[in-house]
Amino acid sequence: MIFIQEDLKINDTQVAILAGILNICALVGSLIAGRTSDYIGRRYTIMLASIIFLLGSVIMGYGPSYMILMMGRCIAGIGVGFALLVAPVYSAEIASATHRGFLTSLPEICISVGALLGYVSNYFFAKMTVKLGWRMMLGVAAIPSLALAFGILKMPESPRWLVLQGRLTKAKRVLLLVCNSEQEAETRFQDIKTAAGIDENCKEDVVKLLRKTRGEGVWKELLLRPSPSVRWILLAAVGLHFFEHATGIEAVILYSPRIFKKAGVTSKERLLLATVGVGLTKCTFVIIATFLLDRVGRRKLLLVSSGGIIIALTGLGFCLTMVDHAKEQLLWALVSSIVSTYTYVAFLSVGIAPVTWVYSSEIFPLKLRAQGVSIGVAVNRLMNAVVSMSFLPISKAITTGGSFFMFACVSVLALGFFYFLLPETKGKSLEEIEMLFTRKNSKAINKGMEIQPNNV
């Protein structure tokens, strides 16, 4: 954003709008993507997301003016919304219970690796002229989009979506490809059929389901007449996505050069190197999280992550406040600010960041999953936009240090929310997870106990 502001001569308000507009459009894209993936399938929705983002990246890379750059950000945002919705849903529906955490968190790894590569490439592109450098930074995103569009053609469709369409033979064939044994494939196949309302003994290749299976009527079940369990599931998903960004990650990722500059790092090269460190930290700890999700569990990672975030944000707020009131540069505050920033990113990346996408994509019932997750993603993008667009005005009003004290207070609320409302889902099938969110289990959840539901 620093280079765009310098080249196009735009003010801080325009920078904030440019930063946030992508997420507003991603919100719209995610809501459209839920119904789209129910209608055309998860695989083709991923391809559509790639094409939309490819178009947006090309326009951003061209970007001769602020308005055209905004148009490219809007188109790319819709593609982002599609991808953020369908990638975790597809991963959750195709993975087995024992490896679902690992596989569903892979999109988060790809995002983190992409961000890291973006930071590294930005460091080298910054050596170009200002006019060319930032355009290369944005335009290069078209390359992975093109690769994904072709790569997804080699992947199978979600077996759960195929069952919802009554295409049982194709679903069984996919399960045989992705399961470790025929017995596992058969067990999962029977569970999915039961969840879809199909007789376990049905041997037909193709069946016609009596109820609607292309996303019709889902919004009513989610928002207008939800059952108590669906209401709890929706609250859990929305809460997770809300707190992922309300704890300040977008402010740190997007405005880390400003934070480091505030702490005392002055040269552009050092600012970019410090920002690369943020990306490297995020990528490293997200990868660590993928191996812990199916071993330690989602709930424990959330609680540990929240506790570490509270400490790191409090430390960062204190250091930046001391810098504000100091009459000379404080070396210890500079070092502590950088360490606190990296610590914050590490704790968020090992817990809240990957768990949000894994957890929200696995708790919804089969029929409600895509559009239920889309509501969570919409909240995620809305909070992303709110934080990215409001951070500069808030930091001017209450100081940068005060902004991070505010994020620390929100993190305390997040810790309480996770402890009292989110049961453990590790090792359970998607069909079993529905049983966790019932009134009879709420007492055990509030006591922090792990629930062992009956098999479906």
C-alpha positions in Angstrom: 0.0 0.0 0.0 2.9 2.3 0.7 4.1 2.1 -3.0 0.5 2.5 -4.4 0.0 5.6 -2.3 3.3 7.1 -3.4 2.7 6.4 -7.2 -1.0 7.3 -7.4 -0.8 10.2 -4.9 -3.8 9.0 -2.9 -4.6 9.9 0.7 -5.0 7.6 3.8 -8.8 7.4 3.4 -8.4 6.2 -0.2 -5.8 3.7 1.0 -8.1 2.4 3.7 -11.0 2.0 1.2 -8.7 0.2 -1.3 -7.6 -2.1 1.5 -11.1 -2.9 2.7 -13.0 -3.0 -0.6 -11.6 -6.5 -1.5 -13.1 -7.9 1.7 -16.5 -6.2 1.1 -16.7 -7.8 -2.3 -15.4 -11.1 -0.9 -18.4 -11.0 1.5 -20.8 -10.8 -1.5 -18.8 -13.5 -3.3 -19.0 -15.9 -0.4 -22.8 -15.5 -0.1 -23.2 -16.2 -3.8 -20.7 -19.1 -3.7 -22.8 -21.0 -1.1 -25.8 -21.4 -3.4 -23.5 -21.8 -6.4 -21.6 -24.7 -4.9 -24.9 -26.4 -4.0 -26.0 -26.1 -7.6 -23.0 -26.8 -9.8 -20.9 -28.7 -7.2 -17.8 -27.9 -5.2 -15.2 -28.7 -7.9 -16.6 -26.4 -10.6 -17.1 -23.6 -8.0 -13.4 -23.8 -7.3 -12.7 -23.4 -11.0 -15.1 -20.4 -11.2 -13.3 -18.8 -8.3 -10.0 -19.2 -10.0 -11.2 -17.6 -13.2 -12.7 -14.6 -11.4 -9.6 -14.0 -9.3 -7.4 -14.3 -12.4 -9.4 -11.6 -14.1 -9.1 -9.3 -11.1 -5.4 -9.9 -10.8 -4.8 -8.9 -14.4 -6.8 -5.7 -14.0 -5.0 -4.8 -10.7 -1.6 -5.4 -12.4 -2.7 -3.0 -15.2 -4.1 -0.4 -12.8 -3.4 2.9 -14.6 -5.6 4.8 -12.2 -7.2 4.5 -8.7 -10.7 3.7 -10.1 -9.4 0.9 -12.3 -7.4 -0.5 -9.5 -10.5 -0.4 -7.3 -12.4 -2.3 -10.1 -9.7 -5.0 -10.1 -9.8 -5.3 -6.3 -13.6 -5.7 -6.4 -13.4 -8.5 -9.0 -10.6 -10.2 -7.2 -12.6 -9.9 -3.9 -15.5 -11.8 -5.4 -13.1 -14.5 -6.4 -11.6 -14.5 -2.9 -15.1 -14.9 -1.4 -15.8 -17.9 -3.7 -12.5 -19.6 -2.8 -12.7 -19.0 1.0 -16.1 -20.6 1.0 -15.6 -23.6 -1.2 -12.0 -24.7 -0.4 -12.6 -25.7 3.3 -16.0 -27.2 2.5 -14.5 -29.3 -0.3 -11.6 -30.4 1.9 -13.9 -31.3 4.8 -16.3 -33.3 2.7 -13.7 -35.3 1.0 -11.4 -36.0 4.0 -11.7 -38.9 6.5 -12.4 -38.0 10.2 -8.8 -38.9 11.3 -7.2 -36.6 8.8 -9.9 -33.9 8.3 -8.1 -31.3 10.4 -4.9 -31.6 8.5 -6.5 -31.6 5.0 -9.1 -28.9 5.8 -6.3 -26.6 7.0 -4.3 -27.0 3.8 -6.1 -24.0 2.2 -4.9 -21.9 5.2 -1.3 -23.2 4.6 -1.6 -22.2 0.9 -2.8 -18.7 1.9 0.1 -18.4 4.3 2.6 -19.6 1.8 1.2 -17.3 -0.8 1.4 -14.4 1.7 5.0 -15.3 2.4 5.9 -15.5 -1.3 4.1 -12.2 -1.7 6.2 -10.6 1.0 9.4 -12.0 -0.5 8.5 -11.0 -4.1 7.5 -7.6 -2.8 11.0 -7.2 -1.4 12.5 -7.8 -4.8 9.8 -5.9 -6.8 10.4 -2.9 -4.5 13.8 -2.6 -6.1 12.0 -1.8 -9.4 10.6 1.7 -10.2 7.6 2.6 -8.0 5.4 2.7 -11.1 6.2 -0.9 -12.1 7.0 -2.5 -8.7 3.5 -2.5 -7.1 1.8 -3.5 -10.3 4.1 -6.6 -10.5 3.2 -7.3 -6.8 -0.5 -7.4 -7.6 -0.4 -8.9 -11.2 1.7 -11.9 -10.3 -1.2 -13.4 -8.4 -2.7 -14.4 -11.8 -0.2 -17.2 -12.1 -1.4 -19.5 -9.2 -5.0 -18.7 -10.2 -4.4 -20.1 -13.6 -2.6 -23.2 -12.2 -5.6 -23.9 -9.8 -8.1 -23.6 -12.6 -6.4 -26.4 -14.6 -5.4 -28.4 -11.5 -8.9 -28.8 -10.1 -10.0 -30.6 -13.3 -7.9 -33.6 -12.1 -9.6 -33.7 -8.7 -12.8 -35.6 -7.9 -16.1 -34.1 -6.9 -17.2 -34.1 -3.3 -18.8 -37.5 -2.5 -21.3 -35.8 -0.1 -22.5 -33.4 -2.8 -22.9 -36.3 -5.2 -25.0 -38.2 -2.7 -27.2 -35.1 -2.3 -27.8 -35.2 -6.0 -28.7 -38.9 -5.9 -25.6 -40.0 -7.8 -24.6 -42.8 -5.5 -22.3 -44.8 -7.8 -20.1 -41.8 -8.5 -20.0 -41.0 -4.8 -19.0 -44.5 -4.0 -16.3 -44.4 -6.6 -14.8 -41.2 -5.2 -14.9 -42.6 -1.6 -12.9 -45.7 -2.8 -10.3 -43.3 -4.2 -9.9 -41.2 -1.1 -10.3 -43.8 1.7 -7.6 -46.1 3.0 -9.7 -49.3 2.6 -13.0 -50.5 1.1 -14.4 -51.0 4.6 -13.8 -47.4 5.4 -15.3 -46.3 2.1 -18.4 -48.4 2.8 -18.8 -47.1 6.3 -18.6 -43.5 5.2 -20.9 -44.1 2.3 -23.6 -45.5 4.6 -23.2 -42.6 7.0 -23.5 -40.1 4.2 -26.6 -41.8 2.7 -28.3 -41.8 6.2 -27.5 -38.1 6.6 -29.0 -37.4 3.1 -32.2 -39.3 4.0 -31.5 -42.3 1.7 -32.1 -45.9 2.8 -28.9 -47.6 3.9 -29.9 -50.7 1.9 -30.5 -48.8 -1.3 -28.4 -50.3 -4.1 -29.5 -48.1 -7.0 -26.9 -46.3 -9.1 -28.9 -43.1 -9.2 -31.9 -42.1 -7.0 -34.2 -39.2 -6.9 -34.4 -37.6 -3.5 -37.8 -36.3 -2.4 -36.5 -33.2 -0.8 -34.7 -30.3 -2.4 -31.0 -30.9 -2.8 -29.6 -27.8 -4.7 -29.7 -25.4 -1.8 -33.4 -24.4 -2.0 -34.9 -23.4 1.4 -31.6 -23.5 3.3 -31.7 -19.9 4.3 -35.1 -20.5 6.1 -33.6 -23.4 8.0 -30.5 -21.3 9.0 -32.0 -17.9 9.8 -35.8 -17.9 9.9 -36.7 -21.2 11.6 -33.5 -22.8 12.9 -33.7 -25.7 15.3 -31.8 -25.2 18.7 -28.9 -27.2 17.4 -28.6 -25.3 14.1 -28.8 -22.0 16.0 -25.9 -23.1 18.2 -23.9 -24.3 15.2 -24.5 -21.0 13.4 -23.5 -19.0 16.5 -20.3 -21.1 16.8 -19.4 -20.5 13.2 -20.2 -16.8 13.2 -18.3 -16.3 16.5 -15.2 -18.0 15.2 -15.1 -15.9 12.0 -15.8 -12.8 14.0 -13.1 -13.2 16.5 -10.4 -14.3 13.9 -10.3 -10.7 12.7 -11.7 -8.8 15.7 -8.4 -9.8 17.5 -6.5 -7.6 15.0 -4.7 -9.9 12.5 -5.6 -7.8 9.5 -4.2 -4.7 11.2 -0.9 -6.5 11.8 -0.6 -8.1 8.4 -1.7 -5.1 6.3 -0.1 -2.3 8.3 2.9 -4.1 9.8 5.3 -1.6 7.9 3.5 1.3 9.7 3.7 -0.5 13.0 7.4 -1.2 12.6 8.0 2.4 11.4 6.2 3.6 14.5 8.4 1.5 16.7 11.6 3.0 15.1 12.4 1.0 11.9 12.9 3.7 9.3 14.4 2.4 6.0 12.1 0.9 3.4 14.4 -2.1 3.0 14.3 -2.9 6.7 10.6 -2.4 6.8 10.0 -4.9 4.0 12.4 -7.4 5.7 10.6 -7.1 9.0 7.3 -7.7 7.1 8.8 -10.8 5.4 9.5 -12.0 9.0 5.7 -11.7 9.7 4.9 -13.8 6.7 7.5 -16.4 7.6 6.2 -16.6 11.2 2.6 -17.0 10.0 3.6 -19.7 7.4 5.7 -21.7 9.9 3.1 -21.8 12.7 0.2 -22.6 10.4 2.2 -25.6 9.1 2.8 -26.7 12.7 -0.9 -26.3 13.4 -1.9 -28.7 10.6 0.0 -31.5 12.4 -1.6 -30.6 15.8 -5.2 -30.3 14.8 -5.9 -34.1 14.6 -3.6 -34.9 17.6 -4.2 -32.1 20.1 -7.7 -31.1 19.0 -9.4 -27.9 17.8 -10.6 -26.8 21.3 -7.2 -26.9 23.0 -5.5 -25.1 20.2 -8.1 -22.3 20.3 -7.7 -21.8 24.1 -3.9 -21.8 24.0 -3.9 -19.5 21.0 -6.3 -17.0 22.7 -4.1 -16.9 25.8 -0.9 -16.2 23.9 -2.6 -13.6 21.8 -3.8 -11.7 24.9 -0.3 -11.6 26.2 1.3 -10.6 22.9 -1.2 -7.8 22.1 -0.8 -6.4 25.6 3.0 -6.3 25.2 2.7 -4.7 21.8 0.3 -2.1 23.1 2.6 -1.3 26.0 5.7 -1.0 23.8 4.1 1.3 21.2 2.6 3.5 24.0 6.1 3.9 25.5 7.5 4.8 22.1 4.7 7.5 21.8 5.7 9.1 25.1 9.5 8.8 24.7 11.6 11.8 23.7 14.2 9.6 22.1 14.3 6.2 20.4 14.0 3.3 22.8 15.9 0.3 21.5 14.2 -2.1 23.9 10.8 -0.9 22.8 11.8 -1.3 19.2 13.0 -4.9 19.8 10.0 -5.7 22.0 7.5 -4.4 19.5 8.9 -6.7 16.8 9.0 -9.7 19.1 5.5 -9.0 20.3 4.3 -8.7 16.7 5.9 -12.0 15.7 4.6 -13.7 18.9 1.1 -12.5 18.2 1.2 -13.8 14.6 2.6 -17.1 15.9 -0.1 -17.8 18.4 -2.9 -16.8 16.1 -1.5 -18.9 13.3 -1.2 -22.0 15.4 -4.8 -21.8 16.7 -7.5 -19.4 15.7 -6.5 -18.9 12.1 -6.6 -22.6 10.9 -9.2 -23.8 13.4 -11.7 -21.2 12.3 -11.8 -22.7 8.8 -11.6 -26.3 9.9 -14.2 -26.1 12.6 -16.8 -24.0 10.7 -16.7 -26.3 7.7 -17.3 -29.5 9.6 -20.1 -28.6 12.1 -23.0 -27.8 9.7 -25.3 -30.6 8.7 -24.9 -31.8 5.1 -27.7 -30.0 3.5 -26.9 -26.7 5.3 -23.1 -26.9 5.0 -22.2 -24.8 2.0 -24.6 -21.9 2.7 -24.0 -22.1 6.4 -20.3 -21.8 5.9 -21.0 -18.9 3.5 -22.5 -16.9 6.4 -19.4 -17.5 8.5 -17.2 -16.4 5.6 -19.3 -13.3 5.0 -18.8 -12.3 8.6 -15.1 -13.1 8.3 -14.7 -10.8 5.3 -16.9 -8.1 6.9 -14.7 -8.1 10.0 -11.6 -8.1 7.8 -12.9 -5.0 6.0 -14.0 -3.3 9.1 -10.6 -3.8 10.8 -8.5 -2.9 7.7 -10.6 0.2 7.0 -10.9 1.4 10.6 -7.4 0.7 12.0 -5.8 4.0 10.8 -8.7 6.2 12.1 -8.8 4.4 15.4 -5.1 4.5 15.9 -5.2 8.2 15.3 -8.0 8.6 17.8 -6.6 6.4 20.6 -3.0 6.0 19.5 -1.5 2.9 17.9 -0.7 1.4 21.3 -4.3 2.0 22.4 -5.6 0.1 19.4 -3.7 -3.0 20.4 -4.9 -2.7 24.0 -8.4 -2.7 22.4 -7.6 -5.9 20.4 -6.3 -7.5 23.6 -9.7 -6.9 25.4 -11.5 -8.4 22.4 -9.2 -11.4 22.7 -10.3 -11.9 26.3 -13.9 -12.1 25.1 -12.8 -14.6 22.4 -11.3 -16.9 25.0 -14.5 -17.0 27.0 -16.5 -17.7 23.8 -14.3 -20.6 22.8 -14.3 -22.1 26.3 -18.0 -22.1 26.9 -19.5 -22.6 23.4 -17.2 -24.8 21.3 -17.1 -28.6 21.8 -14.2 -30.7 20.6 -14.7 -32.3 17.1 -11.4 -34.1 16.7 -11.7 -37.6 15.3 -15.5 -37.5 14.7 -17.2 -38.0 11.4 -19.2 -35.1 10.0 -22.3 -37.0 10.7 -21.4 -37.6 14.3 -20.5 -33.9 14.9 -24.1 -32.9 14.4 -24.9 -34.7 17.7 -22.5 -32.5 19.7 -24.7 -29.5 19.3 -27.7 -30.6 21.2 -29.2 -29.4 24.5 -28.4 -32.6 26.3 -24.7 -32.0 25.7 -24.6 -28.3 26.6 -24.0 -29.0 30.3 -20.9 -31.0 29.5 -19.6 -28.3 27.1 -19.9 -25.7 29.8 -17.7 -27.8 32.0 -15.1 -28.1 29.3 -15.6 -31.9 28.9 -15.1 -33.8 25.6 -18.3 -35.4 24.5 -18.5 -38.9 23.1 -21.6 -39.1 20.9 -23.3 -42.3 19.8 -22.5 -43.4 16.3 -25.0 -42.5 13.6 
